[in-house]
């Protein structure tokens, strides 16, 4: 063979070796690809049974594969994500040895399915500016509304601004391109613009953790994430596999057709009917507690003011009783201590019965009572 032809063949082989799918057979990736742990990881990722954050909805890839993973490993992951219907947030950053332009193309294909809306694809240094420009165009046909990519790729260009404009338009879409789960919003960060819980969810009693737990109990999608060992409906030992908890099984049959969508600025949150009822219940409890607290503060303030005023009026009341007897305090406002209830009740003296030596008192709530207005300011106070 001529030397020039041999050199041309070697150059072709070198060029092909640089492609993600054409690594030498002696490449250490084969160990990873054939390992039981990786095979199980890919299988679970495909059938939506992978146990990751937010009930399987937030995939931080470095928790499952090494940051030194090669291109074939990442290609297998992206291929599995084309079948996964659970993951909403994907962290695929810091793969400096295995993420190439072709992976960016494959990632755009995964995103075009409009299942993933939150993406971190930073610190992947082996991609080119041309690939990122094409990715920016492909981003328009996805549901990605929150994203981060390393800015060193875009120095001196407008690629970053174009990307941010695309995801901003997706965030503002009405109707929304993709609904956002509360548990995903609560666990996603490190984006150019981090997703935030709507105001009603932030004020939920028990905090974010309680809200996420309730959402997972009430969401049919989340109940599927609670499966272990196989896909939904997969048979085991000849028996159909049960789905999630009892609560998830009860609501799964009707939640898909009875969902309500809440809008909060640029964010859209899908909430189930059961979840909405829970929110309403907790909101009512919180309002009642706040009202009760305000009433106690106002009652304490009124009692303090009544004590001071009754002490001031004591000499005047004593003089009136000496001059006119019991009739001298008719028309006065009074407060009476009820020891059984440990509360001051307020009312007005309407009349005096001299034969019994008692006064007729009409309380603020309309009740009337004949009592003896003696005992000092500790039991009776004139206002």
N, C-alpha and C positions, 0 to 999 in steps of 0.2 A: 504494500500500500504506500503511495507517495506520502512524503512527510507533511505536505500541506493538507492532504485529506485526513491524515491522522490527527493533526492539530485541530482541524475543524471539528472532527468527531469529539475530541476532548473538550473543546469549548462548548459544544452542544450539551455534552454530559454535565459540565459544570453549571451551565445555565439551568438545566433541568433540576439539578441537585439543589438549587436555590429555591425552587418552588416548594410550597408547603407539603404537597402530596408526593414528593419524589425525594425523600431522604434515603441515604444508603441503608441497606438492610442491617448493617451492624450497629445502627443508631440505637441508643439506649431507650428510645421511646417505646420500643417493642415490649420492654419489661413492664412499663406502665400500662400500655394498652392491653396486655394480657393478664395483668394482675387481677385477682378476684375482687379486690376493693374497688378498683376503677370500673370493672365490668358491672359490679353491683350498683355503683354510683350512676352510671349511664342508664342502666335499666330503670332505676327508680326515677331518674330525671325524665325519662320517656313516658312513664306511666303515672306521673303525678304523685308518687308516694315518697319523694325525697323529703327527709326531715330537716328543714332549714328554717330560717327566721320567718316570723309572721305566719306560721302554719303552712310553710312551703311556698310563700309568695315573694320572699326576698332572698335571692341567691347571691351570696358573696363567694365567688368561685375559688378564691385562694384558701378557703377553709376546707376545700375538698381535694384540690390538686395543688402541686408545688408551683411556686412562682417561676421555677426554672423549666416548667413543662414546655415541650416542643410543639411545633405546628400541627402535627398529626393529632396530638391529644386535644388541642383546642378545637381542631376541626371536628372531632368526635362530639365534643361538648356542644358546639353550635348546631351540629346536625341533630342531636337529641332535643335541643331547644325548639326545633321546628315542630316537634310532636308534643311538647309540653304545653299544657293549657292553663297552668296554675301560676307560674312565675310572672310577677308584675314589675319587679325591680331587679336589675342585673348589674352586679359589680364585676367587671372583667378587666381590671386595671393591673399594672405592674407586671405584665408578662413580657419581659424584655427579650426573651430568647425564642418565643414562639408565635408572637402576634405580628402577622405580615399584612400586606395589602389585600391578599385574597381572603383573609379572615374578616377584614373590614367589609368586603363585599358580601360575605356569608352572613355577617352580623346584620347588614341592611336587609337581607332576605328574611331573617328571623323577625326583625322589627316590623317589616311590612305586613306581618300577620296581625299587627295591632293588639297584641296581648301585653306587651311590655311598654310601660309609660315612664319608667324611671331608669336612667342609665348612667353609669360611671365607667368610662373607657379611657381613663387617663394613664399616663406613664407607659405607653407602649411605643417604644422609640424606633421600631423598625418599619414603621409605616411612612409613606411618602405624602407630600403635599397634594399631588394629583389625586391620590386615593381619597384624601379627606375632602377635596372639592367635590368629587363624585358622591361621597357619603352625604355631604350637605344637601345635594340635590335629592338623593334617595330619602332623606329624612322627612321630606314633605309628605310622603305617602305612608307615614307611620303614626303611632299614637304617642310618641315621646314628647312629654311636656316638661320634664325636668331632667337635666343632663349635666355632665362634666366631661371635658376632654382636655388633655394637656395643651397649654397654650404655646409651648415651644414649637409645635408643628406649624403655627399660624403667624409667626413673627413677620411683620411687614406686609401682611395680607388682611383682607376683610372677612376671612373664613369664619372666625369666631363670631363676629357681629351677624353674619348671615345665619349661622347656626342658632344663635340666640333669638333672632327674628323668627325663625321657623318654629322653634319650640314655644315661643311666646304666642304665636298665632294659634298653635294647637291648644295651649292653655286657655285661650280666650274663646275657643270654638263653642258655638251654641247652636244645636245641641252638642254635648261633649263627644269627642272622638272615643274616649275610653273612661269609664267610671273608675274612681280611685277608692281602694279599700282603706278603712280607717287604720287597720293594723300595719299596713304598708306605709302610710303617711307618718305614723308614729315612729317608725324605725329607719326611715331614709334620711340621709344627710350627705354632706360633701358634694353638693351640686352647686352650679352657678346660682340657682334659685331653689332653695330647699322647700319641699312641700310642707304645708302647715295644716293642722287640724282646724276645722271650722270653729267659729266662736262657741256654738252650742256644745260642741264636743269638749272644748277646753274647759268649760265650766262644769263638766260632769263630776258628780260626787264620786270620790274614790280615785280620781286622777286617770291618767292615760291607761295605766295597766288594767284598771277595772273596765274601762270602756272597750279596750281591745279584747279582753276576755269575753265580754258580753257580745261583741260583734262576731267573734268566732263561734259562739254558741248559737247565734241567730242566723248565720250566713250559710246558705247551701254550698257555696263555693268553698268556704272554710271547712265544712264538714267533710268534704272530699279530701282535704289535706290531712285530716286526722287518720286516714287509712294507713295501715302498715302492712308490708309484705305483698302487696299486689295492687293492681288497678281496681277501679270501681267495678263491683259486681264479679270480680274474679273468684272462681271456685277454689276451695281448699278442702282436701279430704272429702270431696263429693258434696260439700255444703257451700251455699252462697255466703260470701263474706259480708258481715254486718258493717254498716257505715257509721263511724264516729260514735258520739254519745247519744243518749236517749233524746236529748233536746234537739240535736241536729237531725236525727231521723224524723222526729215529729214535724219539723218545719220544712224539711227539704222538699216535700211533695208539692207545696203550694207557694214557696217563697219566690221562685223564679218568675211567676206571673203577678206577684203582688209586691213588687219593689217600688220604693219611692226615692226620688232623687232630690238631694238638697244642694243648693247653690250658695257658695260663700265667696264672693269676689271672683277670683280666677280659678278656684278649685271646685271640683265636683265630687261629691261623695255619695256612693250608693248605699242606702240603708234599708234594711228589711222592715216589713210591717211590725214584726215583733220587736226589732231594735228600736223603731220609732216609738212604740208604746212604752218601752222601757225608759227611753229618754224623757218622754212626757211625765212618766211616773216619778222619776228622780228629780226632774225640774220642779214638780209640784211639791215634793217633800222639802226641797231646798228653800222654796219660797215660803212655805209654812214655817219652817224653822227660823228664817230671817224675820218674818212677821212677829213670831212669838218673842224673839230676842228684842225687837224694837218695842213691843208692848211692855216687856219687863223693865226696860230702861226708862220708858215714860212713866210707868207706875212708881218706880223708885224715886224718880225726880219729883213726882206729885206728892208722894208721902213725905219727902224731906221738906218740901215747901209748906205742906199742911202742918207739919210739926212746928215749924218756925212761926207760922201765922197763928196757930192755936195758943202758943205761949204768949204772943203779943196781945191777943184778944182776951186773955184770961181775966185781967183786972176789970175790963169793960163788962164782961159777962157777969162777974161776981156782983158788980154794982147794980146791974139791971135786975138780977134775981132778988137783991135786997129791997129794991124799990117797988117792983111789980110782982114779985114771986115768980112762979113758973111761967106765967104769961109773958114775962119780960124777954124771953128768948124765942118766942114764936116768930117765924120768918127767917131765922138764922140758918145758914148752911153749916152742917156738922159732918164730922167723920167719926165712925164708930168702929172699934176694933173687935173682930170676931175671932176669938182664940182657937176655935176648932179648925178654921180654915187659914189662920195666920195671915189675914188680909184686912186692910182698912176698906170699909165701904162708905160711900159718900151719899149724902141726901140733904133734905130740907125739913126743918121743924114746921109742921102745919098747924098744930093746935096743942092745947094743954088741958088735961082732965084733972081738975083740982081734987075731986073726990078720991081718985086713985093715985094722984101725985105722979102721973106719967105723961109723957109727951107723945103725940102721934108723929111718927117720922116717915117721910116718903123718900125712898131710895131712888137713885138715878135710873135704875132698871124698871121702875114703876111699882115695885113692891112697897107695902106699908107695914109698919110695926109700931106697937106701943111699948116704949122703953123708958127707963129712968135715966135721965141724962146727968148722972152723978158718977163720980169716980175719978175725976181729974183728967188731965191731958193724956195720961197713959192709956185711957180707955175711950174717952170722948174728947173731941176737939172741936171748938167753935171757930168757924172760918168767916 
